[in-house]
């Protein structure tokens, strides 16, 4: 057994330029300065600072394991410095994802999102890092299902004998802080009954039957931590490819269908997840539509060879066109569902405050009461 490599993706929105649409160049330069210092000091092996919309993401390799204090503290300090710069630049939402006053060992419950995996590097180690903006962690559910469970997407499930056994998929219940691992393909149907509700049940990890990590996502929900809406979660994900895992093309192909996700304007609307290049990751139309970038790396001895901008490809032009058409259709609904999220998903927005201001004006409506029961129908 060789020494294991850790891949850490740690992201935060600490100030948008202009509004929630993009990152400011000076903020990006500051993030790179922090990462470069960490590499020079030997804290990390290599780094890349990615972005999607108004979110920065530190993509780091090291040998310190997941949830390492030194790694998390480095990113936390960087986000604090970037927050100060955001205030100086007058950026919108400065420090938005900083939900705590003091670092407490790791970033759990502190606001920034993270996805980390530890593994023994293979002879050839292709990895795709996905960064999303204006959506929530459940946005990865459908793509991950297609990558690891759907033979109509992933031909390897049918023609690569090394994939016949399927994969073990961890699903987290974000409301009750519980998890379960589904044995696919045997338990694919019961798994679908949960992950089809992505606002609550999200895929966190995918493993081979031998226990090797294949994919990991960030599952932090800002509204659950803060108790109110402070911005969308803008999740990240890493997927290892090839050699008994889905091929690079099989990992990317699910995003040719811009499926509907929650988020978009004020985190309160449904919209299509649009795959875009790194030069198109600045959402402006109704603060959207939600979008995703794919950064391809070839890992060697912990070095991040890349990234390749995987969605900068004409074969995704149609997905972008469909996404715009879907955005037209949904946006035409205005404040009505299904464009706006259902009420149960609006409890962390300003909706409870609006309900509170009107609470004394609601009176009983006898026509909609069940006779003699005293209960509403």
C-alpha positions, -999 to 999 in steps of 0.1 A, spaced: 0 0 0 13 34 -10 9 67 8 -25 82 4 -33 115 -12 -61 138 0 -80 160 -24 -98 189 -6 -122 213 -22 -131 241 1 -154 269 -11 -171 300 1 -189 331 -11 -173 361 7 -183 389 -16 -198 392 -51 -189 415 -80 -214 429 -92 -241 417 -69 -240 379 -68 -228 375 -104 -190 371 -103 -157 372 -83 -136 403 -82 -101 399 -97 -84 413 -66 -102 387 -45 -91 360 -68 -55 372 -66 -56 372 -28 -69 336 -28 -40 325 -50 -16 343 -27 -28 323 3 -27 290 -16 8 297 -29 21 304 6 6 272 18 24 253 -10 57 271 -2 53 262 34 47 225 26 12 225 39 -2 214 5 14 196 -24 -4 215 -51 -34 238 -55 -57 255 -80 -81 283 -71 -114 278 -90 -145 298 -92 -181 296 -102 -203 327 -101 -195 346 -69 -179 316 -52 -142 308 -47 -130 272 -44 -96 261 -31 -87 228 -48 -59 213 -28 -38 181 -26 -19 171 5 -12 140 27 -29 152 59 -63 134 56 -98 148 55 -110 175 79 -74 183 88 -71 213 111 -41 229 93 -58 227 58 -91 240 70 -75 268 90 -55 279 60 -87 282 40 -105 299 69 -78 325 72 -79 331 35 -117 336 36 -113 361 65 -87 381 46 -109 380 15 -138 392 35 -118 422 47 -109 430 11 -145 426 0 -156 452 26 -128 475 13 -140 471 -23 -177 475 -13 -186 441 -27 -220 427 -22 -225 401 5 -191 405 20 -184 376 44 -217 360 35 -206 324 42 -187 332 74 -212 321 100 -189 319 130 -166 342 148 -138 318 156 -122 288 141 -129 256 160 -106 229 146 -124 223 113 -150 240 91 -179 220 101 -209 242 109 -189 274 101 -203 283 67 -178 274 40 -186 242 21 -161 214 16 -158 180 -1 -128 158 6 -116 124 -4 -85 103 6 -72 76 -17 -42 58 -30 -32 74 -63 -35 50 -93 -10 48 -122 -34 72 -141 -57 93 -119 -82 115 -139 -105 135 -116 -133 159 -125 -140 187 -100 -175 203 -104 -183 237 -90 -219 250 -90 -235 283 -83 -271 293 -73 -282 259 -62 -281 234 -33 -263 201 -26 -291 179 -39 -283 192 -74 -257 164 -77 -283 136 -70 -295 131 -106 -261 134 -122 -245 110 -97 -273 85 -102 -268 86 -139 -230 82 -136 -230 52 -113 -263 35 -117 -278 42 -152 -265 20 -181 -282 44 -206 -256 70 -195 -227 48 -184 -220 21 -209 -193 6 -185 -221 -7 -163 -229 -31 -192 -197 -37 -211 -170 -33 -184 -169 -64 -162 -151 -46 -135 -182 -24 -130 -208 -52 -129 -209 -53 -91 -222 -18 -89 -214 8 -63 -222 16 -26 -238 50 -24 -241 70 9 -272 91 12 -275 117 39 -307 130 55 -299 166 60 -329 173 83 -322 145 108 -284 143 104 -285 106 95 -271 85 67 -275 52 50 -254 33 24 -274 17 -5 -260 -14 -22 -266 -7 -59 -278 -21 -83 -297 -43 -57 -311 -13 -38 -314 12 -66 -352 16 -64 -354 23 -27 -325 47 -30 -343 65 -58 -373 70 -34 -351 91 -12 -327 109 -36 -357 120 -57 -363 145 -29 -330 164 -32 -339 192 -8 -335 167 21 -318 136 9 -284 140 -8 -257 117 -21 -226 123 -1 -202 96 -11 -199 69 -37 -177 38 -31 -166 8 -50 -175 -26 -36 -140 -28 -23 -145 4 -3 -125 27 -26 -138 63 -27 -152 72 -62 -170 105 -56 -177 130 -29 -199 161 -26 -203 190 -2 -236 187 18 -235 218 40 -268 237 41 -262 273 50 -298 279 60 -298 249 83 -267 263 100 -278 299 102 -315 292 108 -324 317 80 -316 323 44 -281 338 40 -273 327 4 -275 294 -15 -251 266 -7 -234 265 -42 -221 229 -38 -189 213 -51 -181 177 -61 -152 155 -71 -154 123 -92 -126 99 -100 -128 84 -135 -117 54 -156 -103 19 -146 -134 4 -130 -151 37 -125 -172 57 -150 -151 71 -179 -146 108 -182 -172 111 -209 -197 91 -188 -191 114 -158 -197 145 -179 -226 133 -200 -254 137 -173 -250 175 -176 -260 174 -213 -295 174 -197 -300 206 -178 -321 192 -150 -342 214 -127 -327 224 -94 -336 246 -65 -319 280 -60 -317 307 -86 -329 341 -75 -329 346 -37 -325 308 -34 -363 306 -38 -368 294 -74 -365 263 -96 -343 266 -127 -322 245 -151 -286 236 -142 -266 250 -171 -232 235 -179 -208 263 -188 -172 270 -194 -151 289 -169 -155 320 -190 -193 318 -187 -197 311 -150 -210 345 -141 -248 342 -138 -267 375 -144 -302 366 -157 -324 367 -126 -292 359 -108 -289 328 -129 -298 304 -143 -280 280 -119 -248 268 -135 -220 243 -132 -184 242 -144 -163 210 -148 -125 212 -142 -105 182 -153 -73 172 -136 -48 144 -143 -33 138 -108 3 126 -106 23 123 -73 -2 148 -59 4 173 -87 -28 188 -103 -21 186 -140 -48 209 -153 -74 220 -153 -90 213 -186 -122 233 -190 -144 203 -198 -177 221 -206 -159 245 -230 -171 221 -257 -195 227 -286 -213 194 -277 -228 212 -247 -241 241 -268 -275 224 -271 -277 218 -233 -272 256 -229 -298 263 -255 -323 240 -238 -314 255 -204 -323 290 -217 -356 277 -231 -364 261 -198 -355 293 -180 -379 312 -203 -407 287 -195 -402 287 -157 -396 324 -154 -429 331 -172 -446 317 -140 -434 347 -120 -442 343 -83 -463 311 -89 -451 276 -83 -434 256 -98 -410 285 -106 -411 296 -70 -402 269 -45 -431 253 -25 -439 268 9 -421 241 29 -389 251 11 -394 288 18 -393 285 56 -357 298 57 -365 328 34 -383 360 44 -416 342 41 -420 335 78 -416 373 85 -443 380 60 -466 354 76 -459 370 110 -470 404 99 -503 390 87 -510 365 115 -537 386 131 -556 390 99 -562 354 92 -596 342 105 -615 309 104 -631 299 72 -660 277 80 -665 264 45 -632 246 45 -637 229 79 -648 193 82 -682 192 99 -681 183 135 -644 174 135 -629 207 142 -601 198 118 -592 214 86 -596 193 55 
